[in-house]
Amino acid sequence: MTFYESCVRGALRAYKLTLSPLIGRQCRFLPTCSEYAADALIGHGPWRGSWLAARRLCRCHPWGGSGYDPPPPPRRGAKDGPARTWTCET
């Protein structure tokens, strides 16, 4: 576990122990918005993960959707090689 991942998981744990009991269980999605944010931050990094978490929080309202909504899988980086291999069949 990297230092960054430990910090994100620690912040999630602190939120669940302090603020979450005061607010109550309000999230309509599974995983909850806080768990989604932690997974997005760890899987996508701080910039894209924050964007995904903010989009999710905007969708979590009484007239929004509900149900199972995991974060998208991480994009493959340039150092990992191309995401798709195109072939030409003749």
N, C-alpha and C positions, 0 to 999 in steps of 0.2 A: 504494500500500500504506500503510495507516494505521500509526501507532505501535503500537497494540494488536496488529495482525496481525503486525508485525515482531517484537514481543516473543514472541508465541506461536510463530511459526516459528523464532525463535532458540532458544527453550527446547526445541523438538522436535529441532533440530539438535544442541544440546548433549547432550541425552539419547542420541541415536543415536551420538554420538562417544564418550561416556564410559561410561554404564551399560549400554547395550544389548549391547555386545560381552562384557561380564562376565556378563550374565544369559543370553544366548543367545536364539535365535529360538524363542519359546515360544507365540506367538499362533496361534490356530487359525482366525482370521478374516482376511479381506482387505477393506478395508485393515487394517493392524495396529492394535492398540489405541492406540498412541501417535499414529498418523496420524489415527485416528478422533477421538481427543480433540482434536487440533489443529483438525481440520475442524469439529467440533462447537463448540469455543470461538470460532472465527472466525465461523461461520455463525449461531450462536444467542446469542452473548454469554457473559459469564463465569458467570452464575448457571445458566441452563438448559444451557449447554454443559458445565459441571461435573457437573450432574446426569446428563446423557446419558453422559458419559465414565465416571462411577462405575457406572452401570447396566451399561455394556458390560464394564467390568473384572470385575463380579460374574458375568457370563455366560461369561467366558473361563476355564474350568477343564476338567480332563480329561473330566468327564461332561457338559459343556455342548455347545452346538451348534458348528458350524463352517461355513465357506463365505463367500460374499460378503455383507457386511452394512454398507452405507454409512450415514452419519448421515442422519436424516430431513431433508427440505428445510426451510429456515427458514420460520417462520410469517410471514404478512403482517402488518405493523404497522397500527395504526389510522390513521396518517398516509398509508398507501398506499391507503386505501379499503377497502371490504368485500372479503372473500376470495371470496365468491360473490354473484352477482346472482340474486335470485329473481324469477321472472316468473309471472304468473297467466294461464293460457290458458283461455278459455271457449269 
